[in-house]
Amino acid sequence: MLKKLDEDSVLYIKSIDRLGRNYTELNEQWRIITKEKMQIMKELI
C-alpha cells in the first residue's frame, strides 16, 4: 500500500491496528508513514 502513495495521495487510517499484525509491524509502518511519507507533504507546504 505505501508504495502506491505519491504526493497527491491522502492516507486515511480508520483503525491503527490495520497497519500490522503485531506491535513491531505496526510500529515500523507508523514510522514509515510519519517519517518518510510525511516528509513529502512537509516539502510541498
A tleap script that builds the chain and sets N, CA, C and O, in Angstrom:
source leaprc.protein.ff14SB
mol = sequence {
  NMET LEU LYS LYS LEU ASP GLU ASP SER VAL
  LEU TYR ILE LYS SER ILE ASP ARG LEU GLY
  ARG ASN TYR THR GLU LEU ASN GLU GLN TRP
  ARG ILE ILE THR LYS GLU LYS MET GLN ILE
  MET LYS GLU LEU CILE
}
set mol.1.N position { 0.810 -1.182 0.000 }
set mol.1.CA position { 0.000 0.000 0.000 }
set mol.1.C position { 0.863 1.260 0.000 }
set mol.1.O position { 0.607 2.186 -0.769 }
set mol.2.N position { 1.867 1.299 0.845 }
set mol.2.CA position { 2.685 2.509 0.957 }
set mol.2.C position { 3.451 2.813 -0.319 }
set mol.2.O position { 3.748 3.974 -0.600 }
set mol.3.N position { 3.774 1.796 -1.088 }
set mol.3.CA position { 4.497 2.019 -2.341 }
set mol.3.C position { 3.653 2.788 -3.344 }
set mol.3.O position { 4.193 3.428 -4.246 }
set mol.4.N position { 2.341 2.733 -3.199 }
set mol.4.CA position { 1.443 3.406 -4.132 }
set mol.4.C position { 1.189 4.863 -3.779 }
set mol.4.O position { 0.611 5.598 -4.580 }
set mol.5.N position { 1.608 5.294 -2.598 }
set mol.5.CA position { 1.389 6.683 -2.193 }
set mol.5.C position { 2.291 7.620 -2.979 }
set mol.5.O position { 3.485 7.366 -3.142 }
set mol.6.N position { 1.711 8.690 -3.457 }
set mol.6.CA position { 2.505 9.726 -4.107 }
set mol.6.C position { 2.152 11.069 -3.479 }
set mol.6.O position { 1.449 11.112 -2.470 }
set mol.7.N position { 2.619 12.140 -4.048 }
set mol.7.CA position { 2.441 13.444 -3.423 }
set mol.7.C position { 0.989 13.911 -3.398 }
set mol.7.O position { 0.648 14.800 -2.617 }
set mol.8.N position { 0.134 13.338 -4.225 }
set mol.8.CA position { -1.276 13.723 -4.240 }
set mol.8.C position { -2.152 12.788 -3.415 }
set mol.8.O position { -3.364 12.986 -3.334 }
set mol.9.N position { -1.562 11.789 -2.813 }
set mol.9.CA position { -2.323 10.788 -2.068 }
set mol.9.C position { -2.740 11.289 -0.693 }
set mol.9.O position { -2.061 12.099 -0.062 }
set mol.10.N position { -3.873 10.780 -0.261 }
set mol.10.CA position { -4.349 11.008 1.100 }
set mol.10.C position { -4.530 9.635 1.722 }
set mol.10.O position { -5.244 8.788 1.185 }
set mol.11.N position { -3.891 9.425 2.838 }
set mol.11.CA position { -3.993 8.150 3.536 }
set mol.11.C position { -4.908 8.329 4.733 }
set mol.11.O position { -4.630 9.126 5.630 }
set mol.12.N position { -5.994 7.586 4.739 }
set mol.12.CA position { -6.957 7.625 5.839 }
set mol.12.C position { -6.846 6.304 6.586 }
set mol.12.O position { -7.084 5.244 6.008 }
set mol.13.N position { -6.494 6.357 7.838 }
set mol.13.CA position { -6.354 5.153 8.653 }
set mol.13.C position { -7.527 5.126 9.632 }
set mol.13.O position { -7.570 5.893 10.594 }
set mol.14.N position { -8.470 4.231 9.369 }
set mol.14.CA position { -9.652 4.127 10.222 }
set mol.14.C position { -9.321 3.459 11.547 }
set mol.14.O position { -9.853 3.832 12.592 }
set mol.15.N position { -8.439 2.467 11.495 }
set mol.15.CA position { -8.063 1.750 12.704 }
set mol.15.C position { -6.570 1.444 12.639 }
set mol.15.O position { -6.105 0.790 11.706 }
set mol.16.N position { -5.835 1.912 13.618 }
set mol.16.CA position { -4.380 1.783 13.589 }
set mol.16.C position { -3.922 0.315 13.605 }
set mol.16.O position { -2.811 0.010 13.170 }
set mol.17.N position { -4.762 -0.579 14.097 }
set mol.17.CA position { -4.367 -1.992 14.121 }
set mol.17.C position { -4.321 -2.608 12.723 }
set mol.17.O position { -3.844 -3.732 12.566 }
set mol.18.N position { -4.802 -1.902 11.719 }
set mol.18.CA position { -4.748 -2.396 10.335 }
set mol.18.C position { -3.349 -2.235 9.741 }
set mol.18.O position { -3.083 -2.736 8.649 }
set mol.19.N position { -2.469 -1.553 10.436 }
set mol.19.CA position { -1.123 -1.311 9.908 }
set mol.19.C position { -0.179 -2.504 10.071 }
set mol.19.O position { 0.844 -2.569 9.390 }
set mol.20.N position { -0.499 -3.434 10.948 }
set mol.20.CA position { 0.407 -4.557 11.154 }
set mol.20.C position { -0.228 -5.662 11.958 }
set mol.20.O position { -1.264 -5.482 12.599 }
set mol.21.N position { 0.419 -6.819 11.910 }
set mol.21.CA position { -0.093 -7.995 12.624 }
set mol.21.C position { 0.311 -8.012 14.085 }
set mol.21.O position { -0.328 -8.665 14.910 }
set mol.22.N position { 1.379 -7.287 14.399 }
set mol.22.CA position { 1.853 -7.242 15.779 }
set mol.22.C position { 2.430 -5.853 16.050 }
set mol.22.O position { 2.476 -5.003 15.161 }
set mol.23.N position { 2.864 -5.639 17.281 }
set mol.23.CA position { 3.348 -4.316 17.670 }
set mol.23.C position { 4.551 -3.881 16.836 }
set mol.23.O position { 4.654 -2.712 16.465 }
set mol.24.N position { 5.456 -4.805 16.541 }
set mol.24.CA position { 6.660 -4.462 15.773 }
set mol.24.C position { 6.289 -3.998 14.368 }
set mol.24.O position { 6.805 -2.981 13.902 }
set mol.25.N position { 5.409 -4.720 13.689 }
set mol.25.CA position { 4.983 -4.328 12.339 }
set mol.25.C position { 4.237 -2.999 12.367 }
set mol.25.O position { 4.466 -2.134 11.522 }
set mol.26.N position { 3.350 -2.843 13.333 }
set mol.26.CA position { 2.595 -1.614 13.459 }
set mol.26.C position { 3.535 -0.425 13.667 }
set mol.26.O position { 3.384 0.620 13.034 }
set mol.27.N position { 4.489 -0.601 14.549 }
set mol.27.CA position { 5.455 0.451 14.848 }
set mol.27.C position { 6.281 0.816 13.609 }
set mol.27.O position { 6.514 1.996 13.346 }
set mol.28.N position { 6.716 -0.173 12.866 }
set mol.28.CA position { 7.519 0.069 11.661 }
set mol.28.C position { 6.702 0.804 10.601 }
set mol.28.O position { 7.191 1.753 9.989 }
set mol.29.N position { 5.471 0.375 10.384 }
set mol.29.CA position { 4.619 1.036 9.390 }
set mol.29.C position { 4.341 2.480 9.794 }
set mol.29.O position { 4.372 3.378 8.953 }
set mol.30.N position { 4.074 2.702 11.061 }
set mol.30.CA position { 3.817 4.066 11.542 }
set mol.30.C position { 5.051 4.944 11.349 }
set mol.30.O position { 4.936 6.108 10.965 }
set mol.31.N position { 6.231 4.383 11.615 }
set mol.31.CA position { 7.474 5.136 11.418 }
set mol.31.C position { 7.629 5.526 9.948 }
set mol.31.O position { 7.984 6.664 9.641 }
set mol.32.N position { 7.369 4.604 9.060 }
set mol.32.CA position { 7.487 4.890 7.627 }
set mol.32.C position { 6.512 5.992 7.219 }
set mol.32.O position { 6.878 6.925 6.505 }
set mol.33.N position { 5.284 5.872 7.674 }
set mol.33.CA position { 4.267 6.872 7.312 }
set mol.33.C position { 4.627 8.244 7.856 }
set mol.33.O position { 4.558 9.234 7.128 }
set mol.34.N position { 5.006 8.319 9.110 }
set mol.34.CA position { 5.233 9.627 9.728 }
set mol.34.C position { 6.594 10.227 9.420 }
set mol.34.O position { 6.723 11.451 9.391 }
set mol.35.N position { 7.594 9.424 9.194 }
set mol.35.CA position { 8.936 9.957 8.960 }
set mol.35.C position { 9.270 10.073 7.479 }
set mol.35.O position { 9.827 11.084 7.053 }
set mol.36.N position { 8.940 9.062 6.692 }
set mol.36.CA position { 9.331 9.065 5.282 }
set mol.36.C position { 8.257 9.654 4.378 }
set mol.36.O position { 8.542 10.555 3.589 }
set mol.37.N position { 7.047 9.165 4.478 }
set mol.37.CA position { 5.982 9.634 3.595 }
set mol.37.C position { 5.524 11.040 3.934 }
set mol.37.O position { 5.242 11.829 3.032 }
set mol.38.N position { 5.446 11.367 5.201 }
set mol.38.CA position { 5.013 12.702 5.592 }
set mol.38.C position { 6.037 13.753 5.203 }
set mol.38.O position { 5.694 14.926 5.057 }
set mol.39.N position { 7.273 13.355 5.035 }
set mol.39.CA position { 8.312 14.290 4.610 }
set mol.39.C position { 7.943 14.899 3.264 }
set mol.39.O position { 8.234 16.069 3.017 }
set mol.40.N position { 7.315 14.132 2.403 }
set mol.40.CA position { 6.886 14.642 1.106 }
set mol.40.C position { 5.925 15.810 1.307 }
set mol.40.O position { 6.047 16.841 0.646 }
set mol.41.N position { 4.979 15.649 2.212 }
set mol.41.CA position { 3.999 16.712 2.470 }
set mol.41.C position { 4.668 17.951 3.059 }
set mol.41.O position { 4.307 19.074 2.708 }
set mol.42.N position { 5.626 17.759 3.940 }
set mol.42.CA position { 6.304 18.902 4.549 }
set mol.42.C position { 7.060 19.718 3.508 }
set mol.42.O position { 7.122 20.944 3.602 }
set mol.43.N position { 7.631 19.045 2.519 }
set mol.43.CA position { 8.390 19.742 1.494 }
set mol.43.C position { 7.476 20.516 0.560 }
set mol.43.O position { 7.881 21.533 -0.003 }
set mol.44.N position { 6.250 20.045 0.390 }
set mol.44.CA position { 5.321 20.720 -0.514 }
set mol.44.C position { 4.680 21.954 0.108 }
set mol.44.O position { 4.241 22.857 -0.604 }
set mol.45.N position { 4.627 21.993 1.431 }
set mol.45.CA position { 3.950 23.110 2.110 }
set mol.45.C position { 4.853 24.322 2.178 }
set mol.45.O position { 4.458 25.358 2.712 }
savepdb mol mol.pdb
quit
